[in-house]
């Protein structure tokens, strides 16, 4: 029996017996890799190297996948805690040349893992920095919660579209990751809301980041070019003043009310919504819009809904619930649903790449899966692998959006 020197996760050396990888199961090998860092969890940048290990491609049983998933999420959470604690204490996230300060106020005493989080976006927009700073301060005292963290970020820029530029998605994803790992937030109880220009942001971010939200509330904003079609699985509250005619805000709210009602009539299991046009109110609704907070708080995200409507915005994403695209195209659209062991796909011609991310929460991966697309149908067996878990966890940093199997259906 001889020994060979190998790199674990591509960064650490250890002695491994030649026949060891063949005999040990993947969970054991994963555990060895994760435990090989002295007195600290693995650096976040090393998880992508772990996905390249030969054992990351080994097919897993359901029991093995569950063990791997538990070990992986535990280690990833500890890595986030180690690397992100400083920015949480500082109250500012920096990405490239931009930074996003934020305040956090806690209400109630819910236990770790069950706490809610409300991201509340301020108004302002294309104005001097001091104006947007004041709007940020106003937003910090605008609402109270029964339970949860009231998180008020300061927009990274002072432009008219301050809450729906591409960098906002990255900042919010990181903020959510941090709050889940370091403050005990339940990732299925994350909510987004905003007033005026912050409401503009809700119109945009609620559908394009729909897989992050348990519910969303838009106050006194304007939708610009966006559509409610992607809100299939996000309860959406919409409020404006009857007299808020600037930028046609009240008229746009009426149009969205009609569109949401139509979508829900066509798909009764989706498009839950609440629309309130406040009589006699203009842009300022005298805080009557607070009714959206308890309405949202009663909702929970389903990370694996049976039906997903993915509408790519001009800001694209590679993963959306349990769908993945290696080549996301702006304005492309796909509707995918699961019924038993069958998956039905309706994708437009702009979808150049589409994969299904699956696990045992959704269907029986030990049985064949029938995939229907148009007039064609195929029967496949999906394999659970550690590599898929790593790729999906790294894409979102969300433990509930970590999947064990991938099937490419449009390539």
N, C-alpha and C positions, 0 to 999 in steps of 0.2 A: 504494500500500500504506500503510495507516495503522496506528497503534499504539493500544492501549487499555490502561488501567490496570486490573489485576485483582488480587484477593487470592488468593494461593496458600495452600491449606489454611485459608482463611478468616482468616488472621492476618498474612500477609506480602505486601507489594506487590511487583510486578515488571512489567516491560513485556513483553507477549506479542503477536506479530503475529496479526492477525485470522484468517489462514488457517492458523496454526501448529497449533491444536488438531485441525484436520481432517486434517492431514498426518502429524503425529507419532503414534507408537503410544503406548499407555497406559503402558508401562514407562518410556519416555522422559519423559513428563509426570510420572509418579510420581517418577522420579529428580530432576527439576528441583525439585519440591516439597520432597522430603526434603533436598536439598542447599542449599536457600535459607536455612538457618539458619546464621549466621556462627559458625564455630568451635565448634559444639555440635550434638548431635542434636536433633530436634524434641521439645518438651515432650510428655509423655504425654497431656495434656489436648487436644492439637491433632489427634490422630489421628482423633477422631470428626468433626472438621470436614473432614478430608480425604475422608471417605466421602461428603460432600455435593457434592463437585466433579463436574461433568458427566462427566468421563472415567472416574469410578469406576463408572459405569453402562454403559460400553461393553463389548459382548461380546468375549471374548478367545479366542484359539486356545490350544491346550495349551502351545505353546512360550512364548507371551506370558504366560500365567498362571504358568508356572514362573519366568520372569524377574521378574515382579512379586512373586511370593511370596518369592523370594530377597532382593530389595531391601527388601521390607517387613519381613521378620523380622530382617534385619541391622540396620536402622534402629531397630526396636522394641527389640531387645536393647540397643543402645547407649543408648537413652533410659532403659531400666530401670537400666542401669549408672550413668548420670549422676544419676538422681533417688533411687535406693534405696541408694547406697553408705553414706550416713551412718547410716541405721537398721541396716544390717548391722554396721557397726563398733560402734555403740552396743549392739547385742544386744537391741533392743526395737522392736516394731512398735506404732504407735499408730493407732487407728481411732476417730474420735469421742472419747468420754470414756473409752474402754477402752484398755488397753495389754497387750501380751503379750511379756514378756521371754523370752529363749531362750538356750541355750548350744549351741555347736557344737564337736564334737570330730572330727578327721579321722583316719581309719585308711588305711594304704596310700598308694600314689602313682600311682593311675590317672590317665591324661591328661585334659585338659580335654574335656568333652563326653561322657565315658564314666563319670563318677563316679556312685555311687549315693547315696541319701539315705534315712535311716531316721528318721521322726518318732516319738518315743517319749513317750507321755502318762503323767503321774504319777497316783498315786492320791490319796485324800483325799476331798474333796467338801464337804458341808455342815459345815464346821468353821472354827474361828478361822484367821485368815490365817497365823499362825505354824505351824500344823499343816500346812497345804498347802505352805508354803514348805519345810518339812522333807521332805515327800514329794517335792517337786521336786528337792531336793538328792539324795535317795536314788536317784531315777530316773536321775540323771546318771552314777552309777557302777554301775548295775545290769547293763548289757550291754556286750560288746566286739564289734567287727566285724572281719572279715578285710579288708574294703575299704569305703570310703564315709564319709559324714558322719553321725555320730550326733547328731541334733538333738533337744534336750529343751526344749520350751516350758513356760512357767509359765502355768497357766490364767488367763485374764483376770478371773475372778470366783472366789468361794469358796462357790458354791452346790452343792447335791447333784448337779445336772446340769451340772457345770462344763465338760464336754467335748462336750456335744451341744446347746448353745444356738445360735441362728442366727448369732451373730457368729463362732463358731469356724470355720465354712466360709470366711468372708472372710479371717480371719487366716491360715488354712492356705494358701489360694490365693495370697495375697500372699507368704508365706514360700517357697512352692515357686517362684513366679516369680523371687524374689530369688536363690535358690540356683542355679537354672538359669542366670540371666544373670550372676551375680557369682562363683559358685563352680564353674562348669563341670559342674553336675549334668546327667545324661542324664534328660530328662523322662519317659522310658519306664522308669526305674529308681528310682521314688519309692515308698517303703513306709511303712506306718503300723502302729503297735503301741501297746499300752498295758496297764497292770496295774491291777487293782481298779477304781476309778472311771475310770481310763484305759482299762480294758477295756470298761467301759460305753460309752465314747466310740467305741471301735473298732466295737462292734456297730452303732452308729448311723451313724458317718461312712463306714465301708467301703462300704455299699450306696448311700448318698445322694451320695457323692463318688466313686463307683466309677471314673469315667473318669480320675481322677487317679492311681490306684494300680496298681502292678505286682503287689502282693500285700498282704495284711493279716494281722495276728496279734493275737488277743484272748487276754489272760491274766487269769483270775480276776475276770471281770466279769459283768454281768447285762444281758440284752437289752432289758429293759422292753417296749415295745410293738412294736419293730421286727421286720422279717421278712427272711429270707435271700434272698428272690426276686430282689432287685436285684443279687445277687452273681454273676450269670451269668458275667461276664468277669474276676472278681477272685479269684485263688486265696486261700483263707481258712483260716488255722490257728486252732484253737480249743483252749484248754487250761485246765483247772481241776483243783483237788485233789478227790479222791474224797470227802473229808470236809468240803468247803467247802459247808456246807448253809445258811449265812446267805443270805437272799433267794432261796433255792432255786437257787443258782448251779450246783451240780453237776447237779441235775435239769434245769435249763434247757439245760445243755450237752448232755445226752443227747437232749433233744427236738430241738435244733438238729442234732445228728449224724444223727438219723433223717430230719429234713427235708432236709438237704443231700444225703444219700444218695438220697432219693427224687427230688429235683430232678435230680441227675446221672444217675440211671437213665432219666429221661424225656428228658434232653438231654445225651447223653454228651460232647459237645464243650464243655460248660460246667460250672460249679459244682465246679471242682477244690477239694478241701478236705483238711485234715489235722485230725483230732480226737484229742486225747490227754487222757484222764481219769487223773490220776496217783494210783495206788493208795497209800493210807495218808497222803496229803498233805491238809492243810487249806487255808486261804487262802494261806499262804506255801508255794510249791512248791520251796523250796531251790534255786532257779535251774535246776531241771530243764527249765523252759520255754524255756531258751536254744536248744533244738533247732529252734525256729521260725525263727531268724535265717538259718542256711544254707539252709533250705527256701525261705524267701522270696527270698533273694539269687539263687537260680537262676531266678527268674521275671522276665519282661519284660512290660510293658504292651503290648497291641495297641491303638493309638489308633483304629483303624478296623475293629473286629470285624464279621464278617458278620451277626451277630445281636446285637441290643441289647434288653434288658429294662429298661424305665425305670419305676420305681415311685417316685412322688413321696412324700417324707416330709412331716411337718408343716412342715419347713423345705424350701421349694421351690427349684428351680433352673431357669433359662431354657435352658440347654444341657447335654446329656448325651451324650458321644461325638459322633455325627454327627446327633443329633436336637436340635431347637430348639422352644421354645414361647414365644410372646409372652404367653400367659396361663396360666402354670402353676397347676394346682389341686392342693391337698394330697390325697394318697391316690389320685390318678388313676394309671392304668397303661396302658402301651403296649408291645407287642412288635413289633419291626420287623426284617426280615431281607432280605438280598440274595442272590440266586442268579443269577449271570450278569448279564443286563441287566434282571432283574425284581426289584422291591421289593415285599414283602408286608407289609401293616400290619394289626395287630390291636389296636385301641384301645378302651378302655371308654368309656361314655357321659360320664364326667367329663372326658375330654380335649376341651377347647374349642379348642385351637390346637396344631397340629403341623406342623413343617416338616422337610424332609430337607436336611442339609448334605452336599454331595457334592464329590468331586474325582477326579482320574485315578488315585489309588491304589486306588479302590474299584470302578470300572467305566469303560467307554468313553463319555466325555461327548460324543464326536462322533457317537454313534449314539443312536437313540431308546431311551427307558427306559419299561418297562411298570410301572405302579404298580397293585397290586391291594389293594383294601380291601373285605372282605366279598364281596358278589356283583358288585361293580363293578370295572372295569379301565379305565385310561386310558393312552394313549401320549403321552409328553412329551419335549421336547428341553430339557435343562438348559443354561443359559448361564453360563459362567464370567465373573465380574466382580470387579474390584478391591474394589468395595463390600462384597461378601459376605466376601472375605478379611479386610477391615478389621473388619467386624462380629463375625466369629467370633474373630478374634485379640483384640479388645478384651474380648469376653465372658469368655474364659478366661485370656488372657495366655500361652497355651501354643502354641508353634510347631507342635506335632504335631496340635493341634486347630484349625488354621487351614484353612478350606475355601474352595473357589473358586466353588461353585454352590449355589443354594438353590431348593428346590421346595416350595411350600406345599400341603399335602395335607388339612389340617383347618383350616377358617377360619370 
